[in-house]
Amino acid sequence: MKTLAISMWYNEAALAHYFLKHYSYMTKIIILLDSDTNDSTEEIINQYLNTQIIKFTFPEHKVDEDIKAKMIRDTYKQFRSTEHWDCSSSYDWIFNVDADELIMPKNYENIFTFLGRANSNKSNLIYADILQVYRNIKESDLVWKDIQDEKIVYQRRYGTRNFFLDNHFNDTLYIKPIVVKPNLPIIWSPGNHNIICGKEYLKEFPEKMIGGHWAMADLDIAIERRIKGRKERQSKNNIEKSYNVHQYNINSESLKAECELHLYDERVF
């Protein structure tokens, strides 16, 4: 079974190894790499044989969620096209995942067993229930070297399904339709939280995948990514449409307070 992952990155050196090792089973991983990236992200990606980099530049050199969504859609369409050079691989499933989203079947089931069951069900869409994970008081510093792929997610297993947005908690925001068959007429909304057209063609697999949203898995990583990589890089379009509003008012102290608030969370997977 052949699988393809698509992900858009900017300065993801802190998470790159975790992501690429977690998804090492992928036939190919396409990284849409913001050309303004100035850390070691590209060097890390090139260490993995199943990766391909496609570089791009945002018009304002700042994140525009509408452009991002279109690029993800166009890449999906390109790699499902019969005219594309890579079509001979005939991918069975395509994953649309962010750098901080590490998803898997429940109970650590083998991914190909799970996808095979979805094939037998004639499904073409799988949702992932992505939980907010934090460093628990019981957990150690993150380590990626010399560990098995499935052990990546073991390092952050505590957290919550509630995501605080617009002054209230939302427990369904990160249940995302991000594992799909090729050749579907779909468009993902900004952030990949919803599919906004082509729903009549979709047959959802009744089982969901599960995973960790690693945006807050480590305080130093959160400060670097969410402040420098997100808050300070919002385009005019994002601000006008209130995209990524949860990034606007954060600072180092608020992120530290959030991490401390979750030191004693329950285990989520």
C-alpha positions in Angstrom: 0.0 0.0 0.0 1.4 3.4 -1.0 0.9 6.5 1.0 1.7 10.2 0.5 1.9 13.0 3.1 1.6 16.7 2.2 2.7 19.3 4.7 3.6 23.0 4.6 6.6 24.2 6.7 8.4 27.3 7.8 11.4 27.0 10.3 10.4 23.5 11.6 13.8 22.3 12.6 12.6 21.7 16.2 9.8 19.3 15.1 11.2 18.1 11.7 12.8 14.9 13.0 9.8 13.9 15.1 7.4 14.4 12.2 9.6 12.6 9.6 10.5 9.7 11.8 6.8 9.3 12.9 5.8 9.2 9.2 8.8 7.1 8.1 6.3 4.5 6.7 5.1 7.0 4.0 6.0 6.2 0.4 6.6 9.9 -0.1 6.4 13.0 2.0 6.0 16.3 0.1 7.1 19.3 2.1 5.9 22.7 0.8 8.8 24.7 2.2 8.5 28.4 2.7 11.6 29.9 1.1 11.9 32.4 3.9 12.9 29.4 6.2 16.3 30.2 7.7 17.0 27.4 10.1 18.2 23.8 9.5 14.8 22.6 8.3 15.9 21.9 4.7 19.0 20.0 5.8 16.9 17.8 8.1 14.4 17.0 5.4 17.1 16.0 3.0 18.3 13.4 5.5 15.2 11.3 4.8 15.0 9.4 1.6 11.2 9.5 1.2 11.0 13.3 1.2 10.6 15.9 -1.6 10.8 19.6 -1.1 8.7 22.1 -3.1 9.7 25.7 -2.3 7.4 28.7 -2.5 7.2 32.2 -1.2 4.2 34.0 0.3 3.5 37.4 -1.5 3.9 39.4 1.7 6.5 37.0 3.1 3.9 36.3 5.8 1.5 33.5 6.3 -1.7 33.7 4.3 -4.1 30.9 5.1 -6.2 31.3 1.9 -3.0 30.9 -0.2 -1.9 28.0 2.0 -5.2 26.2 1.6 -5.0 26.7 -2.2 -1.5 25.4 -2.4 -2.4 22.3 -0.4 -5.4 21.7 -2.6 -3.3 22.2 -5.8 -0.6 19.8 -4.5 -3.3 17.2 -3.7 -4.7 17.6 -7.2 -1.3 17.5 -8.8 -0.3 14.2 -7.1 -3.6 12.6 -8.0 -3.4 13.6 -11.7 -2.8 10.9 -14.3 -0.6 13.4 -16.0 1.8 13.8 -13.1 5.2 12.2 -13.3 4.6 10.5 -9.9 1.2 9.0 -10.8 2.8 5.6 -11.5 3.0 5.2 -7.8 -0.8 5.3 -7.6 -1.1 6.3 -4.0 -3.8 4.6 -2.0 -4.1 7.3 0.7 -3.0 10.9 1.0 -2.4 12.6 4.3 -2.7 16.4 4.7 -1.0 17.0 8.0 0.8 19.9 9.7 4.3 19.7 11.1 2.9 19.5 14.6 0.3 16.8 13.9 1.4 13.2 14.6 -1.6 10.9 13.9 -2.0 7.1 14.1 -4.6 4.4 14.5 -6.0 4.0 17.9 -4.3 1.5 20.3 -1.1 1.8 18.2 -2.5 -0.6 15.5 -0.4 -1.1 12.5 -1.2 1.7 10.0 -1.5 -0.6 7.0 -3.8 -2.9 8.8 -6.0 0.1 9.7 -5.9 1.5 6.1 -6.7 -1.9 4.7 -9.8 -2.1 6.8 -10.8 1.3 5.5 -10.3 0.0 2.0 -12.5 -3.0 2.7 -15.2 -0.6 3.9 -14.8 1.3 0.5 -14.2 4.5 2.5 -12.4 7.4 1.0 -12.2 9.8 4.0 -10.8 9.3 7.5 -11.0 11.8 10.3 -8.3 12.3 12.8 -9.0 13.2 16.4 -6.0 15.3 17.2 -5.6 16.1 21.0 -3.6 18.9 22.5 -0.6 17.4 24.2 1.6 19.1 26.8 4.7 18.0 28.8 3.4 16.2 31.8 5.1 16.4 35.2 6.0 12.7 34.6 7.6 13.2 31.2 11.2 13.9 30.2 12.8 16.1 27.6 12.0 15.3 24.0 14.3 12.8 22.4 14.3 11.7 18.8 17.5 9.8 18.2 17.7 6.0 18.2 14.1 5.2 19.0 11.5 3.3 17.1 9.1 5.3 15.0 6.1 4.4 17.2 8.0 5.6 20.3 7.8 9.2 19.1 4.2 9.7 20.3 5.0 7.9 23.6 7.0 11.0 24.6 3.9 13.2 24.9 0.8 11.3 25.9 -0.9 13.7 28.3 -3.2 16.6 27.4 -6.7 17.6 26.6 -9.2 17.6 23.7 -10.4 21.1 24.6 -8.8 23.9 22.6 -9.4 27.4 24.0 -10.5 29.8 21.2 -12.6 33.0 21.2 -12.9 32.9 25.0 -14.4 29.4 25.1 -13.3 25.8 24.9 -13.9 23.9 21.6 -13.6 20.1 21.8 -14.2 19.4 18.1 -11.9 21.9 16.4 -9.1 19.4 15.9 -11.2 16.5 14.6 -10.0 17.0 11.1 -10.8 15.3 7.7 -7.1 14.9 6.6 -6.7 11.4 5.4 -8.3 10.9 2.0 -8.2 8.8 -1.2 -6.9 10.4 -4.3 -9.2 11.7 -7.1 -11.7 13.4 -4.8 -13.2 16.8 -5.8 -12.5 18.3 -2.3 -11.3 21.6 -1.0 -10.0 22.0 2.5 -10.9 25.1 4.5 -8.0 27.2 6.0 -6.3 25.1 8.7 -7.7 21.9 7.1 -10.4 21.8 9.7 -13.3 21.2 7.3 -14.0 20.1 3.7 -16.0 22.9 2.0 -17.1 21.2 -1.2 -17.6 17.8 -2.8 -19.1 16.2 0.4 -21.5 14.2 -1.7 -18.6 12.2 -3.0 -17.3 11.3 0.4 -17.7 8.1 2.4 -16.3 8.5 5.9 -14.7 5.6 7.6 -16.5 5.1 10.9 -13.3 4.7 12.8 -11.1 7.7 13.5 -7.4 8.0 13.7 -6.0 9.7 16.8 -2.9 11.8 17.5 -1.1 14.5 19.3 -1.0 18.2 18.4 2.5 19.1 19.3 2.2 22.9 19.2 2.7 23.0 23.0 4.6 19.8 23.5 7.6 21.8 24.7 7.8 25.4 26.0 10.8 26.4 24.0 9.4 24.9 20.8 6.1 26.7 21.5 7.7 30.1 22.0 9.8 29.7 18.8 7.1 28.4 16.6 4.0 30.2 17.8 5.5 33.7 18.4 8.3 34.0 15.8 6.8 31.6 13.3 3.1 32.4 13.6 2.2 35.6 15.6 4.8 37.7 13.9 4.1 36.4 10.4 0.4 37.0 10.0 -0.6 38.6 6.6 -3.1 41.4 6.2 -5.5 38.9 4.8 -5.2 36.7 7.9 -5.7 39.6 10.2 -8.7 40.9 8.3 -10.4 37.5 8.3 -9.3 36.7 11.9 -7.4 33.6 10.8 -5.1 32.2 13.5 -6.7 34.5 16.0 -5.5 32.2 18.9 -1.9 33.4 18.0 -2.5 37.1 18.2 -2.2 37.8 21.9 0.2 35.2 23.1 3.6 35.9 24.6 6.3 34.0 26.4 4.7 34.4 29.8 1.3 33.3 28.6 2.7 30.2 26.9 4.6 29.3 30.0 1.5 29.7 32.1 -0.4 27.5 29.7 2.2 24.8 29.9 2.2 24.9 33.7 -1.6 24.7 33.8 -1.4 21.3 32.0 1.4 19.7 34.0 -1.1 17.3 35.6 -3.4 16.6 32.6 -4.8 13.1 32.2 -3.3 10.7 29.6 -5.1 11.0 26.3 -3.7 8.1 24.4 
